[in-house]
């Protein structure tokens, strides 16, 4: 019976523990370290700009690409919200949307600009305070989801796979 090489066994053991091999994050233009400046909050929620900024920084940190203020690459933008009305007279469900307008600059020159919008439904509550709490929870979730989407959009496409020649 053939034996697996020790390196394969080690990788299998690490995979079972939750470890995985990842490629470093690269934004378009080969940018591998990005500083997220505070997002401008153009919404009715006073904490949303900070929540979006924190979510962007957290997502970049997970990818090993978060940098300090001295980094040449800077990410900033504007966050806006819209709130929908309940879906019917008898429904307490409403929708809230977060729109991010994001700019990626390197040494002061605009590299890419994009807009991402995410919408989430949330239940109303027994009183206005509970409803507002549920709306705030939905907004924080939207901030995280929008940050992930922005980084996917900014990511440099992977290099094309090289095909074997097929010769033996």
Backbone as CSV, one residue per row, in Angstrom:
resi,resn,N_x,N_y,N_z,CA_x,CA_y,CA_z,C_x,C_y,C_z
1,UNK,0.856,-1.181,0.000,0.000,0.000,0.000,0.902,1.244,0.000
2,UNK,0.675,2.210,-0.944,1.520,3.399,-1.011,1.261,4.305,0.186
3,UNK,2.321,4.948,0.656,2.222,5.870,1.792,2.215,7.304,1.297
4,UNK,1.432,8.134,1.973,1.374,9.559,1.617,2.640,10.244,2.117
5,UNK,3.161,11.195,1.340,4.344,11.928,1.801,4.010,12.740,3.055
6,UNK,5.008,12.957,3.933,4.765,13.691,5.189,4.165,15.080,4.972
7,UNK,4.568,15.773,3.916,4.026,17.120,3.667,2.530,17.055,3.404
8,UNK,2.082,16.054,2.678,0.642,15.918,2.392,-0.126,15.635,3.672
9,UNK,0.456,14.799,4.541,-0.206,14.511,5.814,-0.292,15.757,6.691
10,UNK,0.762,16.570,6.685,0.763,17.803,7.462,-0.316,18.763,6.955
11,UNK,-0.412,18.930,5.635,-1.440,19.818,5.063,-2.839,19.316,5.394
12,UNK,-3.031,18.008,5.345,-4.331,17.431,5.666,-4.681,17.683,7.126
13,UNK,-3.706,17.519,8.016,-3.941,17.755,9.443,-4.265,19.217,9.706
14,UNK,-3.518,20.128,9.063,-3.785,21.558,9.251,-5.147,21.955,8.706
15,UNK,-5.548,21.365,7.584,-6.864,21.660,7.013,-7.968,21.233,7.971
16,UNK,-7.759,20.124,8.651,-8.737,19.641,9.619,-8.856,20.565,10.820
17,UNK,-7.810,21.336,11.111,-7.818,22.274,12.243,-8.346,23.651,11.845
18,UNK,-8.705,23.824,10.589,-9.237,25.106,10.149,-8.222,25.982,9.441
19,UNK,-6.971,25.551,9.345,-5.969,26.331,8.640,-6.126,26.114,7.148
20,UNK,-5.778,27.141,6.390,-5.832,27.015,4.938,-4.774,27.901,4.320
21,UNK,-4.384,27.553,3.118,-3.406,28.343,2.391,-4.165,29.423,1.634
22,UNK,-3.767,30.672,1.826,-4.444,31.768,1.148,-3.433,32.566,0.348
23,UNK,-3.927,33.179,-0.691,-3.073,34.081,-1.453,-3.257,35.476,-0.896
24,UNK,-2.209,36.276,-0.886,-2.339,37.627,-0.331,-3.296,38.475,-1.167
25,UNK,-3.949,39.415,-0.492,-4.886,40.309,-1.175,-4.116,41.308,-2.025
26,UNK,-4.589,41.508,-3.241,-4.029,42.516,-4.133,-5.189,43.230,-4.820
27,UNK,-5.189,44.541,-4.671,-6.162,45.358,-5.402,-5.587,45.628,-6.791
28,UNK,-6.421,46.120,-7.673,-5.965,46.434,-9.031,-4.733,47.323,-8.985
29,UNK,-3.821,47.068,-9.877,-2.590,47.833,-9.908,-1.524,47.262,-8.986
30,UNK,-1.777,46.068,-8.417,-0.797,45.435,-7.550,-0.733,45.995,-6.141
31,UNK,-1.739,46.736,-5.737,-1.765,47.354,-4.407,-2.013,46.263,-3.368
32,UNK,-1.090,46.150,-2.402,-1.241,45.098,-1.399,-1.453,45.634,0.022
33,UNK,-1.343,46.939,0.224,-1.566,47.557,1.537,-2.387,48.825,1.327
34,UNK,-3.499,48.940,2.060,-4.430,50.058,1.872,-4.801,50.653,3.231
35,UNK,-4.762,51.964,3.311,-5.247,52.664,4.506,-6.677,53.127,4.230
36,UNK,-7.570,52.831,5.160,-8.968,53.262,5.033,-9.148,54.539,5.842
37,UNK,-9.449,55.608,5.144,-9.752,56.877,5.806,-11.211,56.852,6.243
38,UNK,-11.566,57.703,7.181,-12.939,57.740,7.682,-13.910,58.054,6.549
39,UNK,-14.966,57.248,6.466,-15.990,57.481,5.453,-16.869,58.648,5.864
40,UNK,-17.211,59.471,4.892,-18.131,60.585,5.127,-19.527,60.007,5.308
41,UNK,-20.195,60.427,6.350,-21.521,59.910,6.668,-22.592,60.875,6.171
42,UNK,-23.237,60.514,5.074,-24.313,61.329,4.515,-25.633,60.587,4.716
43,UNK,-25.827,60.084,5.950,-27.029,59.315,6.268,-27.684,59.889,7.512
44,UNK,-28.822,59.333,7.849,-29.526,59.764,9.060,-29.051,59.011,10.286
45,UNK,-28.217,57.994,10.118,-27.706,57.206,11.236,-26.352,57.763,11.661
46,UNK,-26.221,58.308,12.868,-24.985,58.991,13.254,-23.752,58.093,13.340
47,UNK,-23.914,56.795,13.479,-22.776,55.888,13.641,-22.424,55.119,12.378
48,UNK,-23.148,55.311,11.302,-22.961,54.472,10.125,-21.611,54.704,9.438
49,UNK,-21.159,55.929,9.354,-19.858,56.198,8.737,-18.741,55.460,9.464
50,UNK,-18.782,55.492,10.808,-17.775,54.783,11.605,-17.912,53.272,11.438
51,UNK,-19.136,52.766,11.352,-19.350,51.322,11.178,-18.794,50.848,9.832
52,UNK,-19.000,51.633,8.776,-18.471,51.276,7.460,-16.945,51.329,7.474
53,UNK,-16.394,52.376,8.068,-14.929,52.500,8.153,-14.340,51.311,8.903
54,UNK,-14.918,50.960,10.048,-14.440,49.815,10.828,-14.566,48.509,10.054
55,UNK,-15.681,48.335,9.344,-15.874,47.108,8.561,-14.836,46.988,7.449
56,UNK,-14.540,48.091,6.776,-13.509,48.081,5.726,-12.152,47.703,6.307
57,UNK,-11.806,48.331,7.440,-10.511,48.040,8.075,-10.437,46.588,8.528
58,UNK,-11.528,46.074,9.109,-11.553,44.682,9.554,-11.379,43.716,8.382
59,UNK,-12.092,43.982,7.289,-11.994,43.091,6.118,-10.591,43.133,5.512
60,UNK,-9.976,44.310,5.465,-8.603,44.396,4.958,-7.633,43.695,5.903
61,UNK,-7.854,43.826,7.205,-6.992,43.155,8.179,-7.093,41.639,8.032
62,UNK,-8.285,41.121,7.786,-8.451,39.678,7.565,-7.647,39.199,6.359
63,UNK,-7.490,40.082,5.405,-6.763,39.738,4.187,-5.286,40.123,4.271
64,UNK,-4.871,40.673,5.403,-3.476,41.068,5.589,-3.091,42.293,4.787
65,UNK,-4.050,43.157,4.471,-3.777,44.305,3.605,-4.071,45.649,4.264
66,UNK,-4.395,45.667,5.558,-4.682,46.922,6.231,-3.374,47.660,6.514
67,UNK,-3.353,48.960,6.308,-2.127,49.735,6.493,-2.432,51.008,7.270
68,UNK,-1.387,51.626,7.763,-1.506,52.877,8.501,-1.685,54.068,7.574
69,UNK,-1.816,55.233,8.176,-2.086,56.459,7.426,-0.964,56.848,6.477
70,UNK,0.242,56.305,6.681,1.371,56.647,5.812,1.432,55.799,4.540
71,UNK,0.492,54.885,4.356,0.481,54.025,3.156,0.178,54.862,1.920
72,UNK,0.778,54.525,0.780,0.509,55.280,-0.445,-0.909,55.070,-0.981
73,UNK,-1.508,53.917,-0.692,-2.869,53.632,-1.170,-3.878,54.022,-0.092
74,UNK,-4.881,54.798,-0.478,-5.902,55.293,0.441,-7.284,54.934,-0.103
75,UNK,-8.153,54.485,0.790,-9.530,54.168,0.433,-10.426,55.084,1.258
76,UNK,-11.331,55.795,0.584,-12.280,56.635,1.299,-13.577,56.661,0.529
77,UNK,-14.564,57.346,1.078,-15.835,57.396,0.372,-16.938,58.039,1.190
78,UNK,-18.148,57.851,0.680,-19.353,58.428,1.273,-20.355,57.300,1.461
79,UNK,-21.058,57.309,2.595,-22.106,56.333,2.859,-23.446,57.048,2.972
80,UNK,-24.459,56.461,2.323,-25.823,56.993,2.368,-26.788,55.864,2.696
81,UNK,-27.950,56.212,3.220,-28.980,55.207,3.490,-30.309,55.672,2.929
82,UNK,-31.153,54.686,2.669,-32.554,54.948,2.359,-33.367,53.937,3.149
83,UNK,-34.487,54.339,3.642,-35.370,53.433,4.368,-36.656,53.290,3.596
84,UNK,-37.099,52.066,3.493,-38.360,51.798,2.808,-39.511,51.780,3.790
85,UNK,-40.676,51.848,3.259,-41.872,51.764,4.090,-42.238,50.291,4.243
86,UNK,-43.058,49.960,5.207,-43.497,48.570,5.347,-44.086,48.047,4.038
87,UNK,-43.920,46.740,3.823,-44.355,46.158,2.555,-45.874,46.160,2.389
88,UNK,-46.624,46.213,3.473,-48.077,46.346,3.384,-48.584,46.999,4.669
89,UNK,-49.844,47.342,4.675,-50.434,48.002,5.835,-50.341,47.124,7.078
90,UNK,-50.457,45.806,6.887,-50.467,44.875,8.011,-49.075,44.345,8.360
91,UNK,-48.066,44.723,7.608,-46.726,44.202,7.821,-45.884,45.162,8.653
92,UNK,-45.043,44.579,9.477,-44.111,45.413,10.237,-42.709,45.320,9.647
93,UNK,-42.564,44.660,8.498,-41.270,44.520,7.859,-40.992,45.742,6.990
94,UNK,-39.797,46.286,7.135,-39.365,47.415,6.315,-37.989,47.089,5.757
95,UNK,-37.562,47.840,4.779,-36.246,47.630,4.178,-35.392,48.868,4.381
96,UNK,-34.104,48.632,4.534,-33.148,49.723,4.622,-32.031,49.419,3.638
97,UNK,-31.528,50.445,2.973,-30.453,50.272,2.003,-29.261,51.122,2.397
98,UNK,-28.076,50.581,2.140,-26.830,51.302,2.346,-26.159,51.423,0.988
99,UNK,-25.748,52.629,0.669,-25.023,52.865,-0.578,-23.649,53.433,-0.229
100,UNK,-22.603,52.791,-0.750,-21.234,53.260,-0.557,-20.695,53.749,-1.886
101,UNK,-20.184,54.949,-1.877,-19.451,55.468,-3.032,-17.997,55.502,-2.580
102,UNK,-17.149,54.686,-3.207,-15.787,54.439,-2.738,-14.773,54.909,-3.766
103,UNK,-13.665,55.471,-3.248,-12.557,55.905,-4.098,-11.268,55.276,-3.596
104,UNK,-10.510,54.672,-4.499,-9.187,54.135,-4.183,-8.165,55.006,-4.884
105,UNK,-7.260,55.594,-4.098,-6.234,56.482,-4.637,-4.862,55.970,-4.244
106,UNK,-3.894,56.185,-5.123,-2.501,55.871,-4.822,-1.701,57.148,-5.013
107,UNK,-1.051,57.570,-3.937,-0.270,58.798,-3.921,-1.073,59.979,-4.470
108,UNK,-2.343,60.046,-4.058,-3.205,61.160,-4.434,-3.876,61.040,-5.789
109,UNK,-3.548,60.023,-6.572,-4.154,59.849,-7.899,-5.234,58.780,-7.835
110,UNK,-6.415,59.119,-8.347,-7.547,58.199,-8.338,-7.244,56.989,-9.217
111,UNK,-7.341,55.795,-8.627,-7.100,54.545,-9.349,-8.424,53.924,-9.770
112,UNK,-9.383,53.903,-8.841,-10.684,53.313,-9.144,-11.746,53.948,-8.266
113,UNK,-12.942,54.025,-8.814,-14.092,54.585,-8.116,-15.270,53.668,-8.391
114,UNK,-16.039,53.351,-7.363,-17.189,52.480,-7.578,-18.265,52.770,-6.558
115,UNK,-19.471,52.314,-6.865,-20.613,52.463,-5.978,-21.215,51.088,-5.746
116,UNK,-21.474,50.780,-4.482,-22.060,49.500,-4.094,-23.299,49.795,-3.269
117,UNK,-24.373,49.075,-3.538,-25.603,49.254,-2.757,-26.091,47.897,-2.286
118,UNK,-26.460,47.824,-1.016,-26.991,46.608,-0.413,-28.285,46.964,0.307
119,UNK,-29.260,46.031,0.287,-30.549,46.250,0.933,-30.858,45.074,1.852
120,UNK,-31.457,45.365,2.975,-31.795,44.341,3.961,-33.178,44.647,4.529
121,UNK,-34.008,43.614,4.664,-35.305,43.771,5.318,-35.118,43.564,6.812
122,UNK,-35.899,44.264,7.600,-35.851,44.073,9.054,-37.256,44.195,9.607
123,UNK,-37.504,43.479,10.679,-38.805,43.504,11.336,-38.929,44.754,12.194
124,UNK,-40.128,45.220,12.296,-40.408,46.302,13.225,-40.460,45.727,14.632
125,UNK,-40.654,46.562,15.604,-40.705,46.091,16.986,-42.010,46.476,17.651
126,UNK,-42.105,46.124,18.914,-43.304,46.442,19.680,-43.404,47.937,19.941
127,UNK,-42.258,48.627,19.914,-42.262,50.073,20.114,-41.185,50.686,19.215
128,UNK,-41.177,52.015,19.081,-40.202,52.658,18.183,-38.743,52.369,18.549
129,UNK,-38.443,52.238,19.822,-37.074,51.968,20.246,-36.607,50.592,19.766
130,UNK,-37.461,49.598,19.885,-37.121,48.256,19.409,-36.976,48.247,17.892
131,UNK,-37.861,48.939,17.191,-37.768,49.022,15.723,-36.461,49.663,15.293
132,UNK,-36.059,50.730,15.990,-34.825,51.414,15.648,-33.613,50.530,15.941
133,UNK,-33.680,49.751,17.004,-32.604,48.809,17.311,-32.444,47.753,16.222
134,UNK,-33.550,47.252,15.727,-33.493,46.260,14.643,-32.973,46.885,13.351
135,UNK,-33.347,48.127,13.107,-32.840,48.839,11.925,-31.331,49.044,12.046
136,UNK,-30.858,49.417,13.232,-29.424,49.625,13.452,-28.648,48.321,13.260
137,UNK,-29.211,47.201,13.709,-28.567,45.898,13.509,-28.480,45.574,12.027
138,UNK,-29.553,45.844,11.293,-29.543,45.607,9.845,-28.495,46.490,9.165
139,UNK,-28.350,47.741,9.610,-27.356,48.637,9.022,-25.929,48.145,9.273
140,UNK,-25.649,47.637,10.465,-24.307,47.106,10.745,-24.005,45.892,9.872
141,UNK,-25.002,45.038,9.667,-24.819,43.876,8.791,-24.564,44.338,7.351
142,UNK,-25.320,45.336,6.919,-25.123,45.881,5.576,-23.735,46.491,5.419
143,UNK,-23.231,47.144,6.450,-21.893,47.730,6.395,-20.850,46.638,6.168
144,UNK,-20.954,45.516,6.891,-20.014,44.398,6.715,-20.119,43.800,5.322
145,UNK,-21.352,43.554,4.872,-21.557,42.954,3.549,-21.058,43.871,2.436
146,UNK,-21.323,45.170,2.571,-20.884,46.124,1.546,-19.359,46.217,1.521
147,UNK,-18.708,46.169,2.690,-17.237,46.208,2.744,-16.655,45.005,2.002
148,UNK,-17.206,43.825,2.217,-16.732,42.625,1.513,-16.917,42.767,0.002
149,UNK,-18.064,43.296,-0.391,-18.327,43.463,-1.818,-17.373,44.473,-2.445
150,UNK,-17.101,45.561,-1.756,-16.171,46.575,-2.272,-14.797,45.958,-2.495
151,UNK,-14.310,45.208,-1.516,-12.979,44.614,-1.656,-12.933,43.571,-2.767
152,UNK,-14.029,42.843,-2.967,-14.087,41.899,-4.113,-14.022,42.659,-5.433
153,UNK,-14.735,43.787,-5.502,-14.740,44.585,-6.728,-13.372,45.211,-7.010
154,UNK,-12.659,45.602,-5.953,-11.354,46.239,-6.119,-10.235,45.233,-6.360
155,UNK,-10.492,43.965,-6.062,-9.445,42.951,-6.133,-8.960,42.730,-7.558
156,UNK,-7.669,42.552,-7.658,-7.053,42.268,-8.945,-7.461,40.865,-9.366
157,UNK,-7.874,40.674,-10.615,-8.256,39.328,-11.034,-7.059,38.390,-10.954
158,UNK,-7.291,37.128,-10.606,-6.173,36.187,-10.514,-5.542,35.975,-11.890
159,UNK,-4.247,35.656,-11.901,-3.607,35.408,-13.189,-4.219,34.176,-13.850
160,UNK,-4.229,34.145,-15.176,-4.821,32.989,-15.843,-4.020,31.726,-15.529
161,UNK,-4.734,30.636,-15.396,-4.085,29.348,-15.106,-3.267,28.929,-16.318
162,UNK,-2.111,28.399,-16.049,-1.275,27.925,-17.162,-1.637,26.471,-17.420
163,UNK,-1.943,26.201,-18.651,-2.309,24.838,-19.044,-1.056,24.072,-19.396
164,UNK,-1.062,22.804,-19.065,0.072,21.929,-19.402,0.137,21.719,-20.895
165,UNK,1.290,21.307,-21.377,1.466,21.100,-22.810,0.869,19.782,-23.253
166,UNK,0.662,18.849,-22.298,0.066,17.575,-22.666,1.078,16.599,-23.252
167,UNK,2.351,16.999,-23.360,3.372,16.108,-23.910,3.975,15.275,-22.791
168,UNK,4.275,14.030,-23.093,4.908,13.165,-22.098,6.236,12.709,-22.572
